[in-house]
Amino acid sequence: MRIAICLLVASLGSGVSVAADFDAPYQRQALELFRRSIAFKTEIGQGQVPLLAAYLADQFRAAGFPDEDIHILPLGETASLVVRYRGNGSGGRPITAIAHMDVVTAKPEDWQRDPFTLVEQGGYFFGRGSVDVKCGLVALTSAFLRLKAEGYVPDRDLILAFSGDEETAQATAADLAQHHRELVDAEFVLNSDAGGGALDEKTGRPVLYGIENSEKSYASFELTVRNPGGHSSLPRADNAIYELADNLQEIRHLQFPVMWTAETREWFRVMAGQTSDPKLSAAMRRFAANPRDPQADRVLAAEPSLVGRTRTTCVPTLLRGGHADNALPQSATATINCRIFPGVEPASVQAALQNRVGPKAEVRPTSAPVYVSGPSPMRPDLLQAVTQVLHSLHDDVPIVPQQESGASDCVIFRAAGIACYGTSETFIKDSDDFAHGLNERVPVASFYQGLDFWYQLFKDLSSPATH
């Protein structure tokens, strides 16, 4: 098991260093891909996703992929990129692997390092998108380039589909699934942006790997309070901002019913044996045995990393109100972001929010579409292939189906009738996971091992000798 790695560092002269343990040609190539990908400011409003797509397309062309198999599909300020690796057709329908090129907005003044410069420090790569999910983007790209360089011919077509706005509207993934189905249609989809491995907080050893086969829907609602307003020198008790604050307190204390699937119960059963906190471990074990156990629910609900696995959750994320500093507010609005348990209709969540705040406030959905899908049935061939690859990298780490608390492009492919599975290459501690936050990072060892993960997984799923 290779977890603690002594890094012998050699300078690259670019502000990034590479460990001598990771100095194979494909690893150096992947590091350069990673450095260049991080440097593209693929935030919403920057218009740089098409530039990253063009850069990656050039790498595929240089590796020998023909132009007719490389598709950049513009959509507004963003774009998607689809690349097909032609097989001989003997192994059945294609397999599509996905990632996204965009990142959550990062304010450089808030970071300790420039978020758009890849920095290696203390065993981590830092940068916006380093873990969500340009590490996966690079690992998938690297696997295709490495296989092509070896002259590998898969027994079925392999497809890469990189979306351009997963962190916002997910319009590019929807465009692919709905309007360019012929480019991405597959027997199933593998997602580098979901699933993945957990490392023990104290020892750093792998404790669990989840194959994500279901995930929550993502929906936002606007909670608005209206008022006639007036002059600020004549304050009144029914101020819209006060009333919005009162309504947000109601939302704060709203708890949706406990829910579960066979996958969540099995995940808690396995994770209970890997958790060092005795109280948390006991609650996981009780929930797996009886998800109606109220004591187990209370413990799990108090843990931010776990509450999303047991129910729908809704939290306020944005505020706006008033129109002048010398006028009483005529309206005040909060955006409520909800992560909805698989299979639950968004309308029922909206109704629960409205019922909680009462008739004086209005709860309405935002214009973004909500995709609702059930779980993808676990495939024995995929489970076997993932197990074989992971155990070659991480000995006998337990592998279980997993429900994702967040949302990814998988939900769009599932809604379009294509089974989708989160098989991220990343192993990380919960305490190191700063996706969407400041000082985002990915372990150096995980990044390099992820290159081998996707390379071998593609081979195992597309070679007659291995399936």
Secondary structure, DSSP 8 states (H G I E B T S, - for coil): ---S----EEE-SSS-EEEGGG-SHHHHHHHHHHHHHHHS--STTS--HHHHHHHHHHHHHHTT--GGGEEEEEETTEEEEEEEE---STT-S-EEEEEE-------GGGSSS-TTS-EEETTEEESTTTTTTHHHHHHHHHHHHHHHHTT---SS-EEEEEES-TTTT-HHHHHHHHH-HHHH--SEEEETTS-EEEE-TTT--EEEEEEEEEE-EEEEEEEEEE---EETTS--TT-HHHHHHHHHHHHHT--------HHHHHHHHHHHTT-S-HHHHHHHHHHHH-TT-HHHHHHHHT-HHHHTTTS-EEEEEEEEE-S-TTEE-SEEEEEEEEEE-TT--HHHHHHHHHHHH-TTEEEEE-SS-----------HHHHHHHHHHHHHHHTT--EEEEEESS--THHHHHHTT--EEE----EE-GGG--TTSTT-EEEHHHHHHHHHHHHHHHHHHH-GGG-
